[in-house]
């Protein structure tokens, strides 16, 4: 049995699977189930998302917005189940790019990967910019103050330092990445569980009935709580993606055909469970819900506030449980940056195989060129547009990731209609495959619409406020270049009033189409032979 096979023998079997897919094994295969799961869990990073996005969601929707979290977990489970099956068949770097290319056609696969890649780069930038945000809360330094590097404030400087360190880790090797990531995940899960239990047992100030109370924000959207709830759901959408990372690290995982799908599903389900318990505990711990909502609407941190307010007992001198929470968040944000960069690196490596970006460093057996390239690309928006603009750009990146998921699932549905899979891999959806595939497409389509719907007059002024501030702002309200004379971001107000999601998608697709034609992607001879390990062949 594969589960009891020695590591060397299993690695040989995994490499044979890769060769059957037309891929030369080059990366270091050392990850087990725990490490494979951990990189996907870190990409999702419940701690990072609840600290920032769920705080805003609470400000928009009040305590009843809690139910958006399990609903998003359910919807994303449809996507994750399909990706688990795909990662069992094709546990290769590049995940959805490779899957859509192999099961539909080269063009769909390339644009799926292209959109996902740039979304990953922008997301790396945004999460790296969150590192100094948390660190400043702990250490008390001014983010807007001058840094040792002329022209950069401390927010940009610390963010760039975070990117430099994560880039170095990605270059040095997957063992080091996994070690740091595993420690971070253990701290995150343990920390969130401990804080949730402490709040539930010692700081329970609200009745569970408050979870059904929509009155706190009833004045928004002309009393239309559905609109309010959809915005709160968007904030949860901002968190729950990246589980396919378990598949993209498949080439570096032992027994990848089994462990990658396990990693995909355990990452989303454990994230869902941990997040639900934590958000429940936090919601019931608020002493003044109205004040917490006001803090969320002002882009504050009501979740951090309630933990610091309720868990005041000291640990070491003046260091409290609230301070420990911030340390846990800092660790989570850092390993989230590391995991997202690692995933994006492997996508770039996969799309650039046999070219410069597909080069593997023979000492570390890592995609070193791609690691450096993603680090540099991630730093550009942070340096050029500032930290605030970088975080706003991540709103569009989230929508682009969901769009990439849709494109991949369209390709898979096309393959299913032609009879794929003819032979099931270790994880198989069986007769449920097509149904779950369609549900994933319906869910993804609805959520992309959710990102761009907020100009509808049926929601009143609230709809326009959301478009401009929270869910899909116009580029002329936040995008900046350099600083003004008084040191503030130089917002490019002269740009057209275009929503950032549609603008970024359009720009990426147009540039991608030009590059696709000029670089003669269709002329590349990279059609792979039949997959003898699973009895599959490329379609199209």
C-alpha positions as CSV (number, residue, x, y, z in Angstrom):
1,X,0.0,0.0,0.0
2,X,1.1,3.5,-0.8
3,X,0.5,4.7,2.8
4,X,3.1,2.3,4.1
5,X,5.6,2.7,1.3
6,X,9.1,4.0,2.2
7,X,9.6,7.6,1.4
8,X,12.2,6.9,-1.3
9,X,9.9,4.4,-3.0
10,X,6.9,6.7,-2.8
11,X,9.0,9.6,-4.3
12,X,9.9,7.4,-7.2
13,X,6.3,6.5,-7.8
14,X,5.3,10.2,-7.6
15,X,8.0,11.2,-10.0
16,X,6.8,8.5,-12.4
17,X,3.3,10.0,-12.2
18,X,4.9,13.4,-13.1
19,X,6.7,11.9,-16.1
20,X,3.5,10.3,-17.3
21,X,2.1,13.9,-17.4
22,X,5.1,15.0,-19.5
23,X,6.8,16.8,-16.6
24,X,10.4,16.4,-15.6
25,X,10.7,16.0,-11.8
26,X,13.0,18.8,-10.6
27,X,11.7,20.2,-7.3
28,X,12.6,18.8,-3.9
29,X,9.9,16.4,-2.8
30,X,9.9,16.5,1.0
31,X,6.5,17.7,2.2
32,X,4.0,15.5,4.0
33,X,0.3,15.9,4.6
34,X,0.8,18.3,7.5
35,X,3.1,20.7,5.6
36,X,0.9,20.4,2.4
37,X,-2.2,21.3,4.4
38,X,-0.4,24.1,6.3
39,X,0.6,26.1,3.2
40,X,-3.1,26.0,2.0
41,X,-4.3,26.9,5.5
42,X,-1.8,29.8,5.7
43,X,-3.0,31.1,2.3
44,X,-6.5,31.3,3.6
45,X,-5.3,32.6,7.0
46,X,-8.4,33.0,9.1
47,X,-6.5,35.2,11.6
48,X,-5.4,37.7,9.0
49,X,-8.9,37.9,7.5
50,X,-10.8,38.2,10.7
51,X,-8.5,40.9,12.0
52,X,-9.1,43.1,8.9
53,X,-12.0,42.1,6.7
54,X,-14.4,40.6,9.2
55,X,-14.0,43.8,11.3
56,X,-15.3,45.8,8.3
57,X,-18.0,43.1,7.8
58,X,-19.2,43.5,11.4
59,X,-19.3,47.3,10.9
60,X,-21.5,46.8,7.8
61,X,-23.8,44.0,8.9
62,X,-23.7,43.8,12.7
63,X,-23.8,40.6,14.6
64,X,-26.1,38.8,12.1
65,X,-23.3,39.0,9.6
66,X,-21.8,35.9,11.4
67,X,-23.9,33.7,9.1
68,X,-22.1,34.9,6.0
69,X,-19.0,32.9,7.2
70,X,-20.6,29.4,7.1
71,X,-22.4,30.3,3.9
72,X,-19.1,31.2,2.2
73,X,-17.5,28.0,3.5
74,X,-20.3,26.0,2.0
75,X,-20.1,27.7,-1.4
76,X,-16.4,27.4,-1.5
77,X,-16.6,23.7,-0.6
78,X,-18.2,23.1,-4.0
79,X,-15.1,24.6,-5.6
80,X,-12.7,22.8,-3.2
81,X,-14.3,19.4,-3.9
82,X,-13.6,19.8,-7.6
83,X,-10.1,21.0,-7.0
84,X,-9.5,18.1,-4.6
85,X,-10.3,15.7,-7.5
86,X,-8.1,17.6,-9.9
87,X,-5.2,17.7,-7.5
88,X,-5.4,13.9,-7.1
89,X,-5.2,13.5,-10.9
90,X,-2.7,16.2,-11.5
91,X,-0.6,17.1,-8.4
92,X,1.6,19.6,-10.2
93,X,2.9,23.1,-9.7
94,X,0.5,25.7,-11.2
95,X,-2.7,24.0,-10.0
96,X,-5.6,25.6,-11.9
97,X,-3.5,26.7,-14.8
98,X,-2.3,23.1,-15.4
99,X,-5.8,21.7,-14.7
100,X,-7.7,23.9,-17.1
101,X,-5.0,23.6,-19.8
102,X,-5.0,19.9,-19.7
103,X,-8.7,19.4,-19.6
104,X,-9.9,22.1,-22.0
105,X,-7.5,23.9,-24.3
106,X,-4.2,25.9,-24.2
107,X,-5.8,29.3,-24.5
108,X,-8.3,28.9,-21.6
109,X,-5.6,27.4,-19.5
110,X,-3.1,30.2,-20.2
111,X,-5.6,33.0,-19.4
112,X,-6.7,31.2,-16.3
113,X,-3.1,31.1,-15.1
114,X,-2.4,34.7,-16.3
115,X,-5.3,36.2,-14.4
116,X,-4.5,34.1,-11.3
117,X,-0.9,35.0,-11.4
118,X,-1.4,38.8,-11.3
119,X,-4.1,38.4,-8.7
120,X,-1.5,36.5,-6.6
121,X,1.1,39.2,-7.1
122,X,-1.3,41.9,-5.9
123,X,-2.4,39.8,-3.0
124,X,1.2,39.2,-1.9
125,X,1.6,43.0,-1.9
126,X,-1.5,43.6,0.1
127,X,-0.7,41.0,2.8
128,X,2.9,42.2,3.0
129,X,1.5,45.7,3.6
130,X,-0.6,44.3,6.5
131,X,2.6,43.1,8.3
132,X,3.7,46.6,9.3
133,X,0.0,47.5,10.1
134,X,0.0,44.8,12.8
135,X,3.6,45.4,13.9
136,X,2.9,49.1,14.4
137,X,0.0,48.3,16.7
138,X,2.3,46.1,18.8
139,X,5.4,48.4,18.8
140,X,3.6,51.8,18.6
141,X,5.6,53.3,15.7
142,X,4.0,55.8,13.3
143,X,3.4,54.2,9.9
144,X,3.6,57.5,8.2
145,X,7.0,58.4,9.6
146,X,10.2,58.5,7.5
147,X,12.1,55.3,7.1
148,X,15.8,54.6,6.7
149,X,15.2,54.6,2.9
150,X,14.6,58.0,1.4
151,X,11.2,58.3,-0.2
152,X,9.6,55.4,1.7
153,X,7.6,55.7,4.9
154,X,7.7,53.1,7.6
155,X,4.6,51.3,6.3
156,X,6.3,50.8,2.9
157,X,9.7,50.1,4.4
158,X,8.6,47.3,6.8
159,X,6.4,45.8,4.0
160,X,9.3,45.6,1.6
161,X,11.5,44.1,4.4
162,X,8.8,41.4,4.8
163,X,8.9,40.7,1.1
164,X,12.6,40.5,1.0
165,X,12.6,37.9,3.8
166,X,9.8,35.8,2.3
167,X,11.6,35.9,-1.1
168,X,14.8,34.6,0.5
169,X,12.9,31.8,2.2
170,X,11.3,30.8,-1.1
171,X,14.7,30.7,-2.8
172,X,16.5,28.8,0.0
173,X,14.1,25.8,-0.1
174,X,10.7,24.3,0.6
175,X,12.0,22.6,3.8
176,X,12.6,26.0,5.4
177,X,9.4,27.4,4.0
178,X,7.5,24.4,5.4
179,X,9.2,24.6,8.8
180,X,8.4,28.3,9.3
181,X,4.9,27.8,7.9
182,X,4.1,24.9,10.1
183,X,5.2,26.8,13.2
184,X,3.0,29.7,12.1
185,X,0.0,27.5,11.5
186,X,0.4,25.8,14.9
187,X,0.5,29.2,16.6
188,X,-2.5,30.5,14.6
189,X,-4.7,27.5,15.3
190,X,-3.7,27.2,18.9
191,X,-4.0,30.9,19.5
192,X,-7.4,31.3,17.9
193,X,-8.7,28.3,19.8
194,X,-7.4,29.5,23.1
195,X,-8.8,33.1,22.5
196,X,-12.2,31.7,21.4
197,X,-12.5,29.5,24.5
198,X,-11.4,32.2,26.9
199,X,-13.9,34.6,25.4
200,X,-16.7,32.0,25.5
201,X,-16.1,31.1,29.1
202,X,-15.0,34.3,30.7
203,X,-16.3,37.2,28.4
204,X,-19.7,36.1,27.2
205,X,-21.7,39.4,27.3
206,X,-24.4,38.7,24.7
207,X,-27.2,36.2,24.2
208,X,-26.8,33.8,21.2
209,X,-30.1,35.4,19.9
210,X,-28.0,38.5,18.9
211,X,-26.7,36.4,16.0
212,X,-30.1,36.9,14.4
213,X,-30.4,40.6,15.2
214,X,-30.2,42.8,12.1
215,X,-31.5,45.9,13.7
216,X,-28.1,47.4,14.5
217,X,-27.6,48.4,10.8
218,X,-31.2,48.6,9.8
219,X,-30.8,52.2,8.6
220,X,-28.4,51.1,5.8
221,X,-29.5,50.4,2.2
222,X,-33.0,51.7,2.8
223,X,-33.7,48.9,5.2
224,X,-32.7,46.2,2.7
225,X,-30.7,43.8,4.8
226,X,-30.1,41.5,1.9
227,X,-27.8,44.2,0.4
228,X,-26.1,44.7,3.7
229,X,-25.6,40.9,4.1
230,X,-24.1,40.6,0.6
231,X,-21.4,43.2,1.5
232,X,-20.6,41.3,4.7
233,X,-20.4,38.1,2.6
234,X,-17.9,39.8,0.3
235,X,-15.6,40.4,3.3
236,X,-15.8,36.7,4.0
237,X,-15.1,36.0,0.3
238,X,-12.0,38.1,0.8
239,X,-10.6,35.4,3.1
240,X,-11.8,31.9,1.9
241,X,-9.7,31.1,-1.2
242,X,-6.3,29.7,-1.9
243,X,-7.0,26.1,-0.8
244,X,-5.8,25.0,-4.3
245,X,-2.3,25.8,-2.9
246,X,-2.2,22.3,-1.6
247,X,-2.4,21.1,-5.2
248,X,0.2,23.5,-6.5
249,X,2.7,22.2,-3.9
250,X,2.0,18.7,-5.2
251,X,5.3,18.3,-7.0
252,X,7.0,18.8,-3.6
253,X,4.7,16.5,-1.6
254,X,5.2,12.8,-1.0
255,X,2.2,10.6,-2.0
256,X,0.8,13.8,-3.7
257,X,-2.1,12.0,-5.3
258,X,-3.5,11.3,-1.8
259,X,-2.1,14.1,0.3
260,X,-2.9,17.0,-2.0
261,X,-6.7,16.5,-2.1
262,X,-6.5,15.9,1.7
263,X,-4.7,19.2,2.0
264,X,-7.2,21.0,-0.1
265,X,-10.2,19.9,1.9
266,X,-8.7,19.9,5.3
267,X,-7.5,23.5,4.7
268,X,-11.0,24.9,3.9
269,X,-12.9,22.9,6.4
270,X,-10.6,23.5,9.4
271,X,-10.4,27.2,8.4
272,X,-14.2,27.2,8.4
273,X,-14.5,25.5,11.8
274,X,-11.8,27.6,13.5
275,X,-13.2,30.8,12.0
276,X,-16.8,30.0,13.0
277,X,-15.9,29.3,16.6
278,X,-13.7,32.4,16.8
279,X,-16.3,34.7,15.2
280,X,-19.0,33.3,17.5
281,X,-16.9,33.9,20.6
282,X,-15.9,37.4,19.4
283,X,-19.5,38.4,18.6
284,X,-20.8,37.3,22.0
285,X,-17.9,39.0,23.8
286,X,-18.8,42.6,22.7
287,X,-19.8,44.7,25.6
288,X,-21.3,47.4,23.4
289,X,-22.3,46.1,19.9
290,X,-23.2,49.6,18.7
291,X,-19.7,50.9,19.5
292,X,-18.1,47.9,17.9
293,X,-20.1,48.5,14.7
294,X,-19.0,52.2,14.7
295,X,-15.4,51.0,15.0
296,X,-15.8,48.6,12.1
297,X,-17.3,51.3,9.9
298,X,-14.4,53.6,10.7
299,X,-11.9,50.9,9.5
300,X,-10.9,50.2,13.1
301,X,-10.2,46.8,14.7
302,X,-13.2,45.9,16.9
303,X,-12.1,42.2,17.1
304,X,-8.7,43.2,18.5
305,X,-10.4,45.8,20.8
306,X,-12.8,43.3,22.4
307,X,-10.0,40.8,23.1
308,X,-7.8,43.5,24.6
309,X,-10.8,44.8,26.6
310,X,-11.9,41.5,28.0
311,X,-8.6,39.6,28.4
312,X,-6.7,42.1,30.5
313,X,-4.8,39.7,32.8
314,X,-1.1,39.9,32.5
315,X,1.3,37.2,31.3
316,X,4.7,38.7,31.7
317,X,4.7,42.1,33.4
318,X,2.6,44.5,31.4
319,X,2.3,42.0,28.5
320,X,-1.4,40.9,28.4
321,X,-3.5,38.3,26.6
322,X,-4.6,41.1,24.3
323,X,-1.0,41.7,23.4
324,X,-0.5,38.0,22.8
325,X,-3.4,38.1,20.3
326,X,-1.6,40.7,18.3
327,X,1.5,38.6,18.2
328,X,-0.5,35.7,16.9
329,X,-1.9,37.9,14.2
330,X,1.5,39.1,13.3
331,X,2.8,35.6,12.9
332,X,-0.3,34.6,10.9
333,X,0.0,37.6,8.5
334,X,3.7,36.9,7.9
335,X,3.2,33.2,7.1
336,X,0.2,34.2,5.0
337,X,2.6,36.4,2.9
338,X,5.0,33.5,2.7
339,X,2.4,31.0,1.5
340,X,0.8,33.3,-1.0
341,X,4.1,34.2,-2.5
342,X,5.1,30.5,-2.6
343,X,1.9,29.6,-4.4
344,X,2.3,32.4,-6.9
345,X,6.0,31.5,-7.5
346,X,5.0,28.0,-8.4
347,X,2.3,29.3,-10.8
348,X,4.9,31.4,-12.5
349,X,7.3,28.5,-12.6
350,X,4.7,26.3,-14.1
351,X,3.7,28.8,-16.8
352,X,7.3,29.4,-17.6
353,X,8.6,25.9,-17.8
354,X,11.4,25.5,-20.3
355,X,11.9,29.2,-20.2
356,X,13.7,31.6,-17.8
357,X,11.0,31.6,-15.1
358,X,11.0,27.8,-15.2
359,X,14.6,27.5,-14.1
360,X,15.3,25.4,-11.0
361,X,18.2,26.3,-8.7
362,X,20.3,23.1,-8.6
363,X,21.6,23.8,-5.1
364,X,18.3,24.5,-3.4
365,X,16.0,22.7,-6.0
366,X,13.6,25.6,-5.9
367,X,12.2,27.9,-8.6
368,X,14.6,30.7,-7.6
369,X,14.2,33.0,-10.6
370,X,10.4,32.9,-10.2
371,X,10.8,33.5,-6.4
372,X,12.8,36.7,-7.0
373,X,10.5,37.9,-9.8
374,X,7.4,37.6,-7.6
375,X,9.1,39.3,-4.7
376,X,10.2,42.2,-7.0
377,X,6.7,42.4,-8.7
378,X,5.1,42.4,-5.3
379,X,7.2,45.2,-4.0
380,X,6.5,47.5,-7.0
381,X,2.9,48.5,-6.1
382,X,3.9,48.9,-2.4
383,X,6.8,51.3,-3.3
384,X,5.1,53.1,-6.2
385,X,1.5,53.5,-5.0
386,X,1.8,53.2,-1.3
387,X,0.5,50.7,1.3
388,X,-3.1,52.0,1.3
389,X,-3.5,51.7,-2.5
390,X,-1.9,48.2,-2.4
391,X,-4.5,47.0,0.1
392,X,-7.4,48.5,-2.0
393,X,-6.0,46.8,-5.1
394,X,-6.3,43.5,-3.3
395,X,-10.1,43.9,-3.5
396,X,-9.8,43.6,-7.3
397,X,-7.4,40.7,-6.9
398,X,-10.0,38.8,-4.9
399,X,-12.4,39.1,-7.7
400,X,-9.8,38.0,-10.2
401,X,-9.1,34.9,-8.2
402,X,-12.8,34.0,-8.2
403,X,-12.8,34.7,-11.9
404,X,-9.9,32.3,-12.4
405,X,-11.7,29.6,-10.4
406,X,-14.7,30.0,-12.8
407,X,-12.5,29.7,-15.9
408,X,-10.9,26.6,-14.5
409,X,-14.2,25.0,-13.6
410,X,-15.6,25.8,-17.1
411,X,-12.7,23.9,-18.6
412,X,-13.3,21.0,-16.2
413,X,-17.0,20.9,-17.0
414,X,-16.1,20.8,-20.7
415,X,-14.0,17.8,-20.0
416,X,-16.6,16.1,-17.9
417,X,-19.1,16.4,-20.7
418,X,-16.6,14.5,-22.9
419,X,-16.3,11.7,-20.4
420,X,-13.5,12.8,-18.0
421,X,-12.5,11.1,-15.8
422,X,-12.4,7.8,-17.5
423,X,-10.6,6.3,-14.5
424,X,-10.8,7.7,-11.0
425,X,-7.7,8.8,-9.1
426,X,-7.4,8.3,-5.4
427,X,-9.9,11.1,-4.7
428,X,-12.9,10.9,-7.0
429,X,-16.3,12.6,-7.0
430,X,-17.8,9.8,-9.0
431,X,-21.3,10.5,-10.3
432,X,-21.5,13.7,-8.3
433,X,-18.7,15.3,-10.3
434,X,-20.8,17.2,-12.9
435,X,-23.4,18.3,-10.3
436,X,-20.7,19.7,-8.0
437,X,-18.9,21.3,-10.9
438,X,-22.1,23.2,-11.9
439,X,-22.8,24.2,-8.3
440,X,-19.2,25.6,-8.2
441,X,-19.8,27.6,-11.3
442,X,-23.1,29.0,-10.1
443,X,-21.6,29.9,-6.8
444,X,-18.5,31.6,-8.4
445,X,-20.6,33.5,-10.9
446,X,-22.9,34.8,-8.1
447,X,-19.9,36.0,-6.1
448,X,-18.3,37.8,-9.0
449,X,-21.6,39.6,-9.6
450,X,-21.6,40.4,-5.8
451,X,-18.3,42.3,-6.2
452,X,-19.6,44.5,-9.0
453,X,-23.3,45.0,-8.2
454,X,-23.1,48.0,-6.0
455,X,-24.1,50.8,-8.4
456,X,-27.7,49.6,-8.5
457,X,-30.1,52.3,-7.4
458,X,-32.3,49.8,-5.6
459,X,-29.9,50.0,-2.7
460,X,-30.0,53.8,-2.4
461,X,-27.1,55.9,-1.3
462,X,-25.7,52.9,0.6
463,X,-25.0,51.1,-2.6
464,X,-22.9,54.0,-4.0
465,X,-21.1,54.4,-0.7
466,X,-20.2,50.7,-0.8
467,X,-18.9,50.9,-4.3
468,X,-16.7,53.9,-3.5
469,X,-15.5,52.8,-0.1
470,X,-15.7,49.1,0.7
471,X,-16.4,46.6,-2.0
472,X,-15.2,47.9,-5.3
473,X,-13.9,51.5,-5.1
474,X,-13.2,53.8,-8.1
475,X,-9.6,54.0,-9.0
476,X,-9.6,57.8,-8.8
477,X,-10.5,57.7,-5.1
478,X,-7.5,55.8,-3.8
479,X,-4.8,55.0,-6.5
480,X,-1.8,57.2,-5.7
481,X,1.7,57.8,-7.1
482,X,4.3,59.3,-4.8
483,X,3.5,61.8,-2.1
484,X,2.4,65.4,-1.9
485,X,4.5,68.2,-0.4
486,X,3.0,67.4,3.1
487,X,3.9,63.8,2.8
488,X,0.5,62.4,2.1
489,X,-0.3,60.0,-0.7
490,X,-0.7,61.8,-4.0
491,X,-4.1,60.4,-5.1
492,X,-4.6,60.4,-8.8
493,X,-8.0,62.1,-8.8
494,X,-7.7,62.9,-12.5
495,X,-8.2,59.3,-13.5
496,X,-11.5,58.2,-14.9
497,X,-14.2,57.0,-12.4
498,X,-13.7,53.3,-13.1
499,X,-14.3,50.5,-10.5
500,X,-11.0,48.9,-9.6
501,X,-12.2,45.3,-10.1
502,X,-13.4,45.8,-13.7
503,X,-10.4,48.1,-14.5
504,X,-7.8,45.6,-13.3
505,X,-9.4,42.7,-15.0
506,X,-9.7,44.6,-18.3
507,X,-6.1,45.7,-18.1
508,X,-4.7,42.3,-17.3
509,X,-6.8,40.6,-20.0
510,X,-5.8,43.2,-22.7
511,X,-2.1,43.1,-21.8
512,X,-2.3,39.3,-21.6
513,X,-3.9,39.0,-25.0
514,X,-1.2,41.1,-26.6
515,X,1.5,39.1,-24.9
516,X,-0.2,35.8,-25.8
517,X,-0.1,36.8,-29.5
518,X,3.4,38.4,-29.6
519,X,5.0,35.6,-27.7
520,X,3.3,33.0,-30.0
521,X,2.0,30.9,-27.1
522,X,0.0,28.8,-29.5
523,X,3.1,27.8,-31.4
524,X,4.7,26.2,-28.3
525,X,5.2,22.4,-28.6
526,X,4.2,21.4,-25.1
527,X,1.4,18.9,-25.6
528,X,1.9,16.1,-23.1
529,X,1.4,12.4,-23.8
530,X,-1.3,10.3,-22.3
531,X,-1.3,10.1,-18.5
532,X,-0.6,6.4,-18.0
533,X,-0.8,6.7,-14.2
534,X,-4.6,7.5,-14.3
535,X,-5.5,6.6,-17.8
536,X,-6.2,10.2,-18.9
537,X,-5.0,12.2,-21.9
538,X,-5.2,15.9,-22.6
539,X,-8.3,17.1,-24.3
540,X,-8.3,19.7,-27.0
